[in-house]
Amino acid sequence: MFVYVGTFTEGTRARGISVYRMDVATGALALVQTVPGLLSPSFLALHPSGRYLYAVERHWTPERRDVGAVTAFRVAGTTGRLTSLDRRPSGGLSPAHASVHPGGRFALAAHYGSGQVAVLPIGPDGRLGGTSDIAQHAGRGPDPVRQESPHAHFVAADPGGRYILACDLGVDRVMVSTLDLATGELLPNGLPYAQVSSGAGPRHLAFHPSGRSVYVINELDSTLSAFAFDAARGALQIRQTVSALPAGCTGPSHTAQVVVHPSGRFVYGSNRGHDSIVVFAIDATGGRLTLVDHAPSGGKTPRNFNVDPTGTFLLVGNEESDTIVTYRIDRETGRLAATGQITDSPSPVCIQFLAAADR
């Protein structure tokens, strides 16, 4: 199992993307490679083939404008090491998230700074083409500091590859469009968005393995919203919104990442400030959530975490304490138990897994 870690390089010890080999028995990480020469390669996305990896980066122009880029890498089959292929402008400012369409022909990038979602074609050799479309979000929310304009924070296709969902923290909406696979153009969906609570600030989302439920984590009010997803219409219908924090928690805290366990029985979210991972059980019939636990993240500011494809381990990237902490998952309860494996990893802000079986 290989683990790829995106980082913030500005003002930190991080030099670029870190590549680790994970011991599938213990969850221990061994450093394989550090890829330098990148400016804050924060979010990473793997191609469905497992042969390529894409990273969003920041690049500064002479006018000090933060112009985004997407960099493509080839993944070596036996070692997991990365070799740079090419770099393209991402189509906006301050890219915060990237994903690859299930068909493997398009990369998607969400731009926090400019409130845009961009599509970049992927060639047969994994290299990127220029942007085939850029969708500009519009509006604002009630928070005068964080919601003064659109801030696209996440973009990904539904499991069927028909719809593109984008969380916009600035306008309190999950935007829904369709992707023309012939042209790479984003087209308006008949139901163009789903609304969360005013001021909630939707940041990321995760699909249930069934494809019938979507879980949206809201950064500004530290909540998690459960939606039903209609794959025929691309429609999201709100079912429930729950707090990601313990009752009575009053300190400053903001959520970040959300991940559904491969079994579909549990969903996890991270709390930065409270520095914890919240665990919810998922109802098998309606997709509703029941609180299970709050586990300490083992460090400061758990901006990102992920569950390995076998559902055995959860790895937490604690951004401000420069560590990745490994937890073992109880398959019956979803609870997390610290393994004692703590890896020094400067400014970890994205964790992605690649199993040998994925190649």
N, C-alpha and C positions, 0 to 999 in steps of 0.2 A: 504494500500500500504506500503510495506517495502522497505527501501533503505539501500543498503550495500556499505560501503565505504572502499576501500583499502588505505593503507598509506605507507609512508616511515618512519620507526621508528628510523633510525640511525641519531643522531644529531638533533632530533626533539622532540616535546612533545607527539607525537603519541605513543600509547602503542600496537596497533594492529588493527584488523578490527573493525569498528564501525557499529552498526546496529541501524537504526532509523525507527520509524513509521511516515509516512507522512499523514497529513490531506489532503484529496483529494479535499477539498473545498478551502483551503487557500494556500496549498503548504508548511505549517509549518512542521518542523521536530522535533520529540521528541525522545531522546536517549533511546533505549531499552537495549543495551548491548555493552560492549567493550570486544573483545576477545584478551587477552594478550598472551604472550609467543611466539610470532611470530616475525621473523626478516624481516622487510619490506615486508609485504604481499601486494604487490603493485597492480597487476591486478587481478580482480576477474571474475569468469565465473559461471553462473547458469546453472544447468542441465535443459533440456527441461521439465522435470516433475515438476520442482520447489521444489523438495525434497532435493536437494544436491547443495552445492556451493564448488567451487575449487579456490584456491589462489596460485599464484606463490610466492615463497620466495627465499631469498638469505641465504645460509649457508656457514660459513667460516670453512675451514679445518685448521689443525694445521700449514700447510704451507701458510696460509692466501690466499688460492685460493677460489674464490667466486664460490661455487658449488650450482647450483640451486636445488629447490625442489618444488613439488606441494603437497599441503595439502588439504584433502577432509573434508567436514563438512556435517552433517545432518541439515536440516532446520526444525524447529518445526512449525507445520501447523498453530497454532493459534497465536503464539507470534512472529514468525520470528526468534527466537533465534537460535544460532549455537552451535552444539556439534561436537567436533573433532572426525573424523573417523580414518584417517591414513595419513601418509606422505610418499611420494616416491621421490627419486632423479628424477629431471626433464630431465636429459640427456644432460645438457650443462651448460654454465656459464652465469650468469646475465640474468635470464629469465625476459622478459619485458612484455609479453602478454600471455594470455590463453583464450581458447574458448572450447566449447563442441560441438561435431558433432551433427547435427540435430537428428540423430537416437539415441543419448544418450549413445552409447556404447564406445565412445572414447573421451578423453581429448587431446587437442593440446596445445603445448607450444612453443613459439618463444624465442630464446636466443640471446640477443643483443651482449653479450660478445664473444660468440664463433661462431656466424653466423649459427646456427642450428635450425631446426624445429624437434620436437619430438612428438611421438604419445604414449599415455598411455591408455590401456584398462580400462574401467569402468565396475565393476561387477554389478549384479542385486541389491546389497545392497548399491551401490554408492561408494564402496571402489575402490581404484586404483590398477592396476597391474603394473608390471615393464614395462619399455618402450618396445613397440613392433617394433618400427623403429625410426631411427634418420637420417634426411637428412642434409648433410653438404653443405652449399652454398660456392661458390668460386668467386673470383674476387675482384676488388677494384674500387673506383671512383676517381674523380679529387681532392677532398678535402683531403689534407694530414693528417688532424687531425681526421676528423669524418668518412672518407671513406678509411682508410688504409687497411681495410679488410672487409669481410662480416659482417653485423649487422642486423640480422633478428629482426624486431620490432613488427610484427603482424602476426597472422596466424588464419584462419577461413575457414570453408567450405562454398561453395555456398549454396543458399537456398535449392537446390535439394539434397545436400549431396554427390554429385558425385566428385566434384573437391575441392582441397585444395589450397587456395591462401595465399601467404606469402609476405608481404612487406619487402624488404631488403634495408635498408637505405644506407648501405655501397656500394652496387653495382648498385643502381638506377634501380632496377627491381622489378616487381611483379612476383614472381615465381608461377607456376601453376603445380600441380601434381594431381594424382588420388589416392584414398584411397581404398585399398582392404579390404572390410568389413569382410572377413573371417579371414585374418591374421593380420590386422592392419598395413600393409606395405604401404609405400608411393611409388607410381610408376610414372615414367616420363610421362608427358602428351605429346601428339603429338606436341602441341605448348607450349613449356616449360616455357615461360615467356613473359611479356610485358615490354617494355622499357619506362621509363620516361626521361625527359630532363637530360643531363649530369650535375651532381652536385645537382640535385633537392632533393634527399634524401627522398624517399617514406617512410612514417611512419605508417599510418593506412589507412584502407579503409572501406567503407560502401556500402552495396547493396541497390538499390532501391527496394521497396516492390514488384515491378513487376518481379524482377530478371533479367531485361534486361539491366540495367545500373549499373555501379560501379563508385564510387567517391573516388579517392586516394588523401590524403592530404600529401604534400611534405614539410618536416620539414626545410630543409636547404635553399630553395629559397622562402619559404612562398607562395606556390601556391597550387591550387586544380585542379586535372586533372579528366575530365569526360571521361569514357570509355563505349563503347557498349560491352555487354557480350553475347556471343553465347553459350547458355547452352548445345547445342549439341556437341560442340567441346572443350569447356572450353577456348575459345579464347577471348582475350581482344583487342578491336580496339579503339585507341585514337580518341576522338571527339573534345576536347577542353581543354586548360589549362588557368586558370585565376588566378590573384593575389588575395591572401586572405587579403591583406593590402590595406588601402586607398591610392589613388593616392597621390604621394608626400611624403609618409611616408619614412623617412630616418633612423630612430633609429634602433638599433639592435632588432630583433624579430624573433621568430621561431614558426611555427605552431605545433599543437599537435594532437588534436582529431577531428574526423569528424563523424557526425551523420545525417542520413536522417530522416525527420519527418515521422511518421507513415502514414500520408496521401499521401506521395510521392510527395508533392508539393514544399517542401523546403529542403535545405541541409545547415547544420551549421558547422563552423570550428572555432577552438580557436587559438588565437595569443598570444604567451607569449613574453612579451616585450612591444608590443602595448597594451596588456592586454584588449583584446576585443573578442567578438564573431561575426564572419562575417555571414551574412545571404544571401543566394542565393535562387532565385526562380528557379524551374526546369520546363523546357518546357515539356508539356504533351506528345508530339509526338516524339521529338528527344532526350530528356534528357539533352539538353544544359542548361547552367546556365546564369542567369541575376542577377547582384548585386542588393540587396535590401537595406542592412544597415550594419553598424558596431555598435554593442551595447557594451558599457563598461562592463567588466566582473565583476565589483564591488569589485575587489581585485587585488592581485598581482600574476602573473604566473598561468593562467588558464590551467593547464596541462590536465585536463579532465573535461568533462561535459556529460550530458545525457538528453534525452527527455523521460518523463514518457510514459507508453504504451498507454494512452488515448490521447496523443498529446497536453495536456493542459499546462504542466509546463516543463521548462528547468532548470535544476540545474547545477550550475557551481562550480567546486571545485578549489578554488584559493590556490594553494599549499603553496606559501610563505607568505600569509596573514592568513592562518589557518581558512578559512571560506568556507561555502557553501552558495551561494546566489541563491535565487529562483526567476525565471522570469515566467510571464504568457505569453503564445504564442498567438498572434492574428491569428486565423485560416484562415483569408482571405488574410493577407499580409505576415505572417510569422514573423513579427516584435516582438521584445521582450520588455516587460514592467516590470520593477522591482516591486515586490510585497511588498517589505519592510521586507521580511523574510530573515534574515541573521543568520546562525547557526555557532557557534564556533565548529570547527572540525579540529583537528591538522593534518597538512600535508595531505590533501585529494588528492589522485592521481588516483582514480577510483571510479565511481559511477554506481551502478547497481540497477535496480528496480525489484521488485517481487510483482505483484498484486495477490489478493486472487483468482481471476479467472484463474491465471496461474497454480494453484495447482490442 
